[in-house]
Amino acid sequence: MSKKMWDISPTLHPGLPVWPGDTPYQSETTWEIANGCPVKVSKISMSSHTGAHCDAPSHYGVNAKAIDEVALDAYIGACRVIDLQGTRVVQPEQLTAHLNQIPARVLLRTYTTTPQQWDDQFPCISAAAIHLLAEHGVQLIGIDSPSLDPQDSKTLDAHHAVEKHGMAILEGIVLDEISAGDYELIALPLKFAGLDASPVRAILRSLIA
């Protein structure tokens, strides 16, 4: 019996909300199956932070690793989805009840339904909460919002807390249909040379068939 699978990636399409001022998703067909051409080929334009994506350390750290240089083990393996619907800033006290035998990856569900328009007050996480997770061996932190830090942050406290502990970041996932509990996460970044992030096809699988 195969394991159950859940796709936690938003569909990439024109009109997908992006960070204000960032590159919107666009696609264009360059070759069509017609007039002797046997294939269809397209080109795409988008930000490296489109949809579900992994931030590289170079996104928030000077002379830090680009996405093609990061170790991949953090992006695949057992994870815990923690349901914190309605939370605007995740704090340590909201996580303490979920730390028993916690896996190395944590995904935070903050939305009941992922908004279809840009939310400039999107949920985020405090640096103190990230320090707590790191103390319990967490190697990757994921969230169903565009960023770990608030939109207007200039200090990026959450990102730099991740940097301090050598953790990985997964942002922009969709957890609308996902119940709290433990799963297997697969969210491998593409090998873009020198880039600060990579879109991913993030999925969850049940731990048992």
C-alpha positions as CSV (number, residue, x, y, z in Angstrom):
1,M,0.0,0.0,0.0
2,S,1.4,3.4,-1.0
3,K,1.7,6.3,1.4
4,K,-0.8,9.1,1.2
5,M,0.5,12.3,-0.3
6,W,-0.5,16.0,0.1
7,D,0.7,18.8,-2.2
8,I,1.4,21.9,-0.1
9,S,2.6,24.1,-2.9
10,P,0.5,26.9,-4.4
11,T,-0.1,26.7,-8.1
12,L,2.1,29.1,-10.0
13,H,0.0,31.3,-12.3
14,P,-0.3,34.9,-13.5
15,G,-1.8,36.9,-10.6
16,L,-0.3,34.8,-7.9
17,P,0.4,37.3,-5.0
18,V,4.1,38.3,-4.8
19,W,6.0,40.6,-2.4
20,P,5.2,44.2,-3.3
21,G,7.6,45.4,-6.0
22,D,9.0,41.9,-6.7
23,T,8.7,40.1,-10.1
24,P,5.3,38.7,-10.8
25,Y,4.9,35.2,-12.3
26,Q,4.6,35.3,-16.1
27,S,4.7,32.5,-18.7
28,E,4.8,32.5,-22.5
29,T,4.8,29.8,-25.2
30,T,7.9,30.1,-27.4
31,W,7.2,27.0,-29.6
32,E,3.9,25.4,-30.5
33,I,3.1,22.0,-31.9
34,A,2.2,23.2,-35.3
35,N,3.6,24.0,-38.7
36,G,6.1,21.2,-38.5
37,C,7.2,21.9,-35.0
38,P,6.8,18.6,-32.9
39,V,7.0,20.1,-29.4
40,K,5.6,22.8,-27.1
41,V,8.2,24.9,-25.2
42,S,7.6,27.8,-22.8
43,K,9.6,30.4,-20.9
44,I,8.8,31.7,-17.5
45,S,9.7,34.9,-15.5
46,M,9.3,35.0,-11.8
47,S,11.0,35.9,-8.5
48,S,13.2,33.3,-6.8
49,H,10.8,33.7,-3.9
50,T,7.6,32.8,-5.8
51,G,5.1,30.5,-4.2
52,A,6.5,27.8,-2.0
53,H,10.2,28.5,-1.8
54,C,13.4,27.9,0.2
55,D,15.4,30.9,1.3
56,A,19.2,30.5,0.9
57,P,21.5,32.0,3.6
58,S,22.6,34.5,1.0
59,H,19.1,36.0,1.0
60,Y,19.8,37.6,4.5
61,G,23.5,37.1,5.1
62,V,26.5,38.7,3.4
63,N,28.9,36.2,1.8
64,A,26.6,33.4,2.9
65,K,25.8,30.2,0.9
66,A,23.7,30.4,-2.2
67,I,20.8,28.0,-2.8
68,D,23.0,25.6,-4.9
69,E,25.5,25.3,-2.0
70,V,23.1,24.4,0.8
71,A,23.0,20.9,2.3
72,L,19.8,19.0,1.2
73,D,19.2,16.9,4.3
74,A,17.1,19.5,6.0
75,Y,14.6,19.6,3.2
76,I,13.6,15.9,3.3
77,G,12.5,13.8,6.3
78,A,10.1,13.7,9.2
79,C,8.3,16.9,10.1
80,R,5.6,18.2,12.4
81,V,2.7,20.4,11.4
82,I,1.7,22.7,14.3
83,D,-1.7,24.2,14.0
84,L,-1.7,27.9,15.2
85,Q,-4.5,29.2,13.1
86,G,-5.2,32.9,13.7
87,T,-1.8,33.6,15.1
88,R,0.0,36.8,13.8
89,V,3.3,36.3,15.6
90,V,4.3,32.9,16.7
91,Q,5.8,33.0,20.2
92,P,7.7,30.4,22.3
93,E,4.8,29.7,24.7
94,Q,2.6,28.6,21.7
95,L,5.2,25.9,20.8
96,T,6.0,24.4,24.2
97,A,3.1,21.9,24.1
98,H,4.3,20.5,20.7
99,L,8.0,19.9,21.5
100,N,7.8,16.3,22.8
101,Q,9.8,14.1,20.4
102,I,9.7,16.8,17.8
103,P,11.2,15.9,14.4
104,A,13.9,18.0,12.8
105,R,11.4,19.9,10.6
106,V,8.5,22.1,11.8
107,L,5.8,23.6,9.6
108,L,3.5,26.3,11.1
109,R,-0.1,26.6,10.0
110,T,-1.3,30.1,10.7
111,Y,-4.0,30.6,8.1
112,T,-7.3,28.9,8.0
113,T,-7.5,29.6,4.3
114,T,-4.6,30.9,2.3
115,P,-5.5,34.4,1.0
116,Q,-5.7,34.9,-2.7
117,Q,-4.6,38.5,-2.5
118,W,-1.5,40.0,-0.9
119,D,-1.8,40.2,2.9
120,D,0.5,42.9,4.2
121,Q,-0.2,41.8,7.8
122,F,0.8,38.2,7.1
123,P,1.7,35.9,10.0
124,C,5.3,35.6,11.1
125,I,7.5,34.1,13.9
126,S,9.5,35.6,16.6
127,A,13.3,35.1,16.9
128,A,12.7,33.7,20.4
129,A,10.4,31.0,19.0
130,I,13.1,30.0,16.5
131,H,15.7,29.8,19.3
132,L,13.4,27.5,21.2
133,L,12.9,25.2,18.2
134,A,16.7,25.1,17.6
135,E,17.3,24.1,21.2
136,H,15.1,21.1,20.5
137,G,17.0,20.0,17.4
138,V,14.8,21.6,14.7
139,Q,16.7,22.0,11.4
140,L,14.0,23.5,9.2
141,I,11.2,26.0,9.9
142,G,8.4,26.3,7.5
143,I,5.4,28.7,7.4
144,D,2.3,29.2,5.3
145,S,3.0,32.9,4.8
146,P,5.5,34.8,2.5
147,S,8.2,35.3,5.2
148,L,9.3,34.5,8.7
149,D,9.6,38.2,9.4
150,P,7.0,41.0,9.1
151,Q,6.7,42.8,5.8
152,D,8.1,46.1,7.2
153,S,11.0,44.5,9.1
154,K,14.4,46.0,8.4
155,T,16.3,43.9,10.9
156,L,15.0,40.4,9.9
157,D,15.3,39.1,13.4
158,A,13.7,35.7,12.6
159,H,15.9,35.1,9.5
160,H,19.0,36.0,11.5
161,A,17.9,33.6,14.3
162,V,17.8,30.9,11.7
163,E,21.2,32.0,10.4
164,K,22.7,31.7,13.9
165,H,21.5,28.1,14.3
166,G,22.2,27.0,10.7
167,M,18.6,26.1,10.1
168,A,16.8,26.0,6.7
169,I,13.7,28.1,5.7
170,L,10.6,27.0,3.8
171,E,8.0,29.8,3.1
172,G,4.8,30.2,1.2
173,I,3.5,26.7,1.6
174,V,-0.3,25.9,1.7
175,L,-1.5,24.0,4.7
176,D,-5.3,24.6,4.3
177,E,-6.1,20.9,4.1
178,I,-3.4,19.7,6.5
179,S,-4.2,18.5,10.0
180,A,-1.7,18.9,12.9
181,G,0.6,15.9,13.2
182,D,3.7,14.2,12.0
183,Y,4.5,13.6,8.3
184,E,7.4,13.2,5.9
185,L,8.4,16.4,4.1
186,I,10.0,16.6,0.7
187,A,10.8,20.1,-0.5
188,L,14.1,20.1,-2.4
189,P,15.3,23.4,-3.8
190,L,16.5,23.6,-7.4
191,K,20.2,23.9,-8.1
192,F,20.3,27.6,-9.2
193,A,23.9,28.8,-9.2
194,G,24.4,31.8,-6.9
195,L,20.7,32.5,-6.2
196,D,19.2,33.6,-2.9
197,A,16.2,31.2,-3.0
198,S,14.5,28.6,-5.1
199,P,10.8,27.8,-5.7
200,V,10.0,24.2,-4.7
201,R,7.3,21.6,-5.2
202,A,6.7,20.9,-1.5
203,I,4.8,17.7,-0.5
204,L,3.9,15.8,2.6
205,R,3.6,12.1,2.9
206,S,2.2,9.9,5.6
207,L,4.8,8.2,7.7
208,I,3.1,4.8,7.4
209,A,1.4,3.2,4.4
